[in-house]
Amino acid sequence: MLNILFKTSSYLLLTIVLSSCASTSFSDLFSNYNQQMSAVKKAQQQGDFQQALSVIPERSEGNGSFTLSILEKARLEYLLGNYSVSQQDFEFVYRRVQEADQAAKVQLSRGVEKAASVLSNDNAIRYEIPYYEQSMLNSYQALNYLNQQDFTGALVEIRRANLVQNNALKANQKELTESQNEMAKQGVTSESLSSKYPSMNNVIGKVKNGFQNAYTFYLSGVLYEANGEPNSAYIYFKKALEIYPHNITLQKDVWRLANALGMDNDIPMLKKRFSSDIIQINHRSNKEKKGKLVIIVENGIIPNKEEVSIHLPIWSSSSRNYKFYNLALPRYQNKVRQYRGLSMNYQGKQYQSEEIVRLQSLAAKQLQDQMPGIVARQVVRLIAKEEIRQQMSRKGGDLGNIFANLYNIASEKADTRSWSTLPDSIHILSTNFEPGEHEVKLTVNGNLRTINFRVNEDRQTLIKLTAIGSYTNYQSFNL
């Protein structure tokens, strides 16, 4: 009899597991993504990108996290200087994103995945690359093209990045409203959730949404100006300034182009906003024949999502009352790491970089907006698993009840997936330079570094610098 109960319970449990694992590996279902990526990030932090690349978990193309793995690889290939390989990987992911947005059959498969997730967890759902990650994908592609002396290709990627942000702006409120309504249908209010879910307000800061990336706007402005499109450059510098209104580099670029383009409607307003130093510096520089040095500094590695357990009352239609359930939810720790960025001494004057984007803030805001939908799915899952537990208890007795409880506990994992090899913070710095060859000493987050570059008259030189721990490296582009 005991053997029959064991077989019955095992069969039911196996059915649940196999249904959940149709497109997801066991490791994805029963361990958090940040745990799987810990060895990768440790090697990346030490500047050993080849080692980091070698320990990325292997996933089949049908796996729900496959495109995310390719993103991780593409970023590390970029850091290794394998720009053509990185380009191919990013292009593969970009095409997958386009196909997912357009193909009805993918929408159907997502429905199957979400049904499977009811029996397991959100890791069974295909990873949908959030908008801020999509814009970073295209930004890295632009840099890949620059590293291969393909300026036209870089411009194509910049246009793609800005199209992503335009689409996100249109879709954001609709998606947010739908997820809030879905959560409300499951009997969970925004107030009850916010009272239990740990705050991320400190890390989110003043970010208004999780997709408008000031760095992408700034890089767009730099490349458009280099391409002889100052009107487009002005538009994107202004977009970046809206997000980071106190960034001195952005203020200088907006003021300079406003005057060069004769933006008579904007100039009086800008003159009130900007300090006299900004206005005078740009007035003097317009009379000088120099080149422009632009430095972009990537700092650190973006923190992981973590799992947090909260206890919420949820309405049960079967018992017609509230029951308390434990929900496993993703979150970002509510703290921000400070970076000193880059300081440079040139002709007796000290220059200091300033932040243009905190990717952790965009990620946390994106997660905050997704949370109602995440909670709604979690509630459906918990109720479904409880019903299965009761069924297994009836058919398998104590053994069925034990097996079901063990499975429910083991499979309750928050979805902590995200593009985890991205930088944490990006800084910018720009100033005019005399034409010619230069060797300049920089201090990057406390580390001394010498860089060499050439500046051409009336042109821009872009320095892209990576700083991770004690590791620093840079590329120089004459635009």
N, C-alpha and C positions, 0 to 999 in steps of 0.2 A: 504493500500500500504506500509506504513511504517512497519507494522507487517511482511509483506512478505519479505521485505528487511532485516529485523532483523533476521528472520528465515533462510534466505538464507546465510547471513553472518555468523551466528552462526554455521550452518551446516558445512560450508567450514572450519571454524576455528576449530571446534571440530574434523573434519577429520584429520586436520594437527596435532593437539595435540595428538590424539589417536595413529596415526602412529608413532609419535616421542616417545611415552611413552610405547611402546610394552615391553621393558625390562628395563625401567627406571622409577623411581618414580617421581611424580610432584616436590617434594622437591629437587631432584637431578637436575632436569631441570631448576628450577627457583631460586635456591640459590646455592652459591658457597660451595664447599666441606669444605673449611677452616672455613666458618661460621658455618656449621653443627658440626664441630669438636672443636669449641672454648671452650665449657664446658668441653670436655674431656681433652684438653690440660691444661686448668686452674687447674683441679683437679690433673692432673699428675705433674704439676709444684709445687703443694703443697705437693706432696708425698702421696696423697690419691688415690692410684691406684684402690682400690675397687670402689670408687665413679666414677673414670674415666671410668672404665669398664661398670658401670651401665648406663651411659649416652651416650654410643656409639649408633648412630641411627640404628634401626633395619632394615634389608634388607632381602628380600626373596632370595632364591638361584638363581632365574632367573634374579635378578637385576645385572646390569652391574658393580656395585661396590661391589658386595657381597664378592669376594675374598679379596678385600682391607680391608673390615670390619673385616674379619677373621684375617688378618695380624695384624691389630690394636689390636684386642683382644688377640692374641697370645703373642704380646710384653708385654701387661699389665699383662697377666697371668704369664709371666716370672718374671716381677718385683715383683709380689705378692708372688713368690716362688712356684707357682702351676706348677711345671715343666712338669708333665705328661700331664696335660691339654694343656699347651703351646705346647708341643711336638705334640700332636694329631692335634691341629689347624694348626701348621706349615706344618705337613705332608699332611694335606688335601689340603692346598694351593699349595704345591709342586706338588702333583699329578694333580691338575687342570692345572698348568703351563705345565706339561708334556703332558697332553691330548690336550691342546690348540696348542702345537707345532706339534703334530702328526696327529690329526684327521682332515680329509678333511671337515667333516660336520661342524666343528667349524669355519673353514675358510669361509664356505658359510654363516654361521650365522653372522660372522663379516661383510660380505658384506651387509647383510640386515641391520645390526646396522648402518653402515656408510651411507647407503641410508637414514635411518631414521634421522640421524644426520643432513642431508641437510635441513630438515624441522625444526630442533630445535637447537642443539649445540653439541659439542664434548662429553658432559656428557652422551649422548645417546649411545656412543660407549663403548663396554666392556673394562674395565680398564686392560691394558696390563702391567704387573709388569716389570719395567725396570731392566736391568741387575744388577745394583748396589744394588737394593732392593732384588733381588734373591740371591745374594751372602751374604747379611746380614741375609736373612732367614736361609740359611744353616749354617752360623756362629752361630746364636742363637740356632739352633738345636744341633750343636756340644756341646754348653754349657749346653743345656737341658740334653743331654746324660751324660755329665760329672757330673752333679748334681745328676744323678741317678746311678752313678758308672758304667756306660757302656762306657768304653774307645773305644771299637771296633765300637760302634755306632757313637761316635764322629768323628772317622777317616773316616767313610763312608760319613758323612756330609761335612767334609773338602774336600774330593775328589769331591763331588758334587759341592761345591762352586767354586773350581778351574776349573771344567768343564764348568760351566757357563761363567767364564771369558775367557776361550779359545774360546768358541762358539761366544761370543760377539766380540772378536778380529777379527774373520773371517767375521762376518756379518756387522760390524759397517760401513765400508766404502761403501759397497753396499747400505745399507739403507740410508746413508747420501746423496749419489749421486742421488738415486731415488727420494728422497723428494725434493732436490734442483731442479731437472728437472721438477717435478710436479708443483712446485711453479712458475717456469719460464713459463710453459704452460699457467698459469693463468694471465700472464702479469705483474708479480711482480718480480723485480730484487732484488738480495741480497743487492745492494747498497741502493735502496729505502727503504727496510725494516730496514737496520741497521741505516739509518739516522733518523728514527722515533721511533724505538723500544728502550726502555731504556737499557743502557749498564749493563751487569752483570760481566764485566771483573774483577772487584775488588774481587768479591766473588769466581769467577772461579779460579783466580790466575794462577798458573803454571800447573794446571791440564790439561793433554793432551786429556783425554777422560772421559766419564762418567761411566765407568764400571770397570776399573782396581782399585781394592780396596787394598791398602797396608796393612790395618788391617787384611783382610782375608789371605793375603800372610804371614803375620807375625804369626798369630794364627796357620796357617798350619805348619810353620817352628817349632814352639814350640811343637806341638803335634807329628810331625814326629820325631823330635829329642828324645822326651820322649819314642817313640815307637822303638827306636834303628835304625832309618833310617836317619843317619846324612847327607848322600848325598842328599836326598830329602829335608831335612831341609835347607841345604846350598842353594839349588836352589831357595827356596821360600824366604829365607832371602834376597838373592840377588835381587829377583823381587821387594820386598818391598823397598830395598835400591835404586833401580832405580827411584822409585817414590819420596822417601824422602831421598835424598843423604846425607843430613847433620844430620840425626838422629843418635845420639851417640850410643844408644842401638843397632840399626841395624848395625852400623859400628863394634861394639864390637863382635856381633854374627858372622858376616861375616868373620872378621879377625880370630877369634878363630877357626871356622870350616875350613877355608882355610888352616890353619896350621895343624890342627888335621887330615885333609884328604889328606894333601900333594898336594894341588892345586898349583903346581909349575908355571903354566902359569899365574895364577891370583895373586899370592903373590907379585911379583915385582910391578905390577900395583896398587894393594891395598896399598902397602907400600908408594907409592908416594902420594896417595889420603888421607890417614889417618894420624892423628897427632901422634907424638912420644908417647904421653900419652896413646893412644889407644893400640899401639903396645906393650908398656912396661907393661901395666896393664894385658893384656891377656897373656903375656909371664910369668909374675909372677904367675897368677892364675892357669896356667897349672900345676904348681908344688905343688899346695895346694889341700888337700882333703876337699872340701867343697860341699855344695849344691848350687843351683841357685834359687833365688827368682825372679819371673816375675810378674809384676803388670800391669793390663790393666784397665784404667780408662775411663768410659763413662761420658761425660760432657754434661749437658743441654738437650734440646729438639730441634730437627731440625726446623728451621723457616718454615712458611707456604709459599706455592705459593700464589701470589696475582694476582688480575685482573688489567690490564692496558688497556686503550683505546687509539688506535692510528688512525690517519687519513691518508689514503693512496689513491692515484689515481689508479683506476683499469679499464682496458679496457673493454668496453661494446660492444659486437658484435651486439646487436640490434640497438643501436644508433650510432655505429661505431665511438666512441670517448671515452676519459677517463672521468670517473665519480669518485668523491671522496666518499669513504665509511668509516664508523667507524668500526674498528675491535676490538673485545674484546679478548685480549690475556693474557695468564698466564706469570708470571715472578717472579723472586726472587729479593728482595731488594738488592741493590748493596753495602751491608755492612756486615762485619764479626764481630761477637762477640768474644772478647778475653777471654780465660780461663787461669787462673793461673795454673791449673792442680794440680799435687800432688808433695809435697816436703816431704822428709824423712831424718831424722838424724839417722845414725847408726855408732857406734864406732867413734864418733867425726867427721864424714864426712857427708856432705850434698848432697843429691841426688835429682834431679829434673826430673819429667816426661817430655816427648816431644810428640808432636802431631804425630800420625801415619795415621790419615785420618780425613778430614773435609767432612762429608757427605753432607753438604749444597753445597760444591764446586762440588762434583760429580753430585748432583741433578741439579745444575744450568747448568753444562756442558751438561748433558743429555738433558735438556730442550732446550738449545741453538741448539744442533744438530737436535732436533725434530721440531724446529720452522718452517723451510720451509714447511714441511708436514702439520703442524697446519695451517699455513697461506693459503696454497693451498685449504684445506678443507673449511676454513672460506670464501674465495673468492667465491667458488662454492655455499656455503650456502647463502651468501648475495645476489648473483644474482638470485638464485632460489626463495628466499623470496620476492625479489622485483617483480619478475614475478607473484608470487601468490598474492601479494598486488594489482597489476594491474588487475588481474583477478577478485579478490573480489570487487575491485572498480567498475569494469564494471557490475558485477552481483548484487552487493549489494549497489551501490551508495556510498554516503558519509559514511553511517554506515559501509559498508564493508571495506572501506578505513581506517576508524578509528580503527575498530577491528583488521585488519591486522597489522596496525602500532603499536597498543598496544601489540599485540602478538610478533611482531618482536623485539620490544624494551625489553619486559620482558624476552624473550627467548635467547637474545644475552648474554650468560654467558660464560666466559672462563672456561676451564677445569682446575681446581686448585687441582685435586686429586693427592695425593702422600701418601706414608706411613709416616704419620705425627707424630707418637709417637716414632720414632727413635731418638737416641742421635744426637747431633749436631757435636761434636768433640770427637775423641777417642785418648787418650794418652797412652804411654807405658813407663815402667821403669824396668830395671833388674840389679841385682848385685849378687855377691856371698855372701853366708851366712854360718855361722858355723852350723853344724848339731845340731838339738835339737829343743826344744820349745822356741818360741819367742813372746814377746809382744812389739809392736812398735807403737810409736805415729806418726801420719801423719797429714799434713795440706792439705786439699783438697779444692781448690778454696776458701781459707780463713777460712774453717771450720776445727776444730781440731777433729781428730778421732783416736781411739786406735784399732789396729787389732791384733789378735792372730793367730799364724800359726805354723806349724811344718816343719822343713827342714830336709830332709834325705841326707846322703852323696852320692855325685855323681848323684843326682836326682834333678828334678825341682819341685818347688812349685808355682802354679799359683794362684794369687789373682785377682779376677774379681770384680771391684769396680764400683758402680753407684753413680754419684753425680748430683742431680737435685735440683737447688736452695740450700736450707739448708738441704735437705735430702741426706744422704749417707748410703750405705749398701754394704756388700761385701760377696763373697763366696770364700772359700779356697779349692784348689785341690792339692793333692799330686800325681804327675804324674810319 
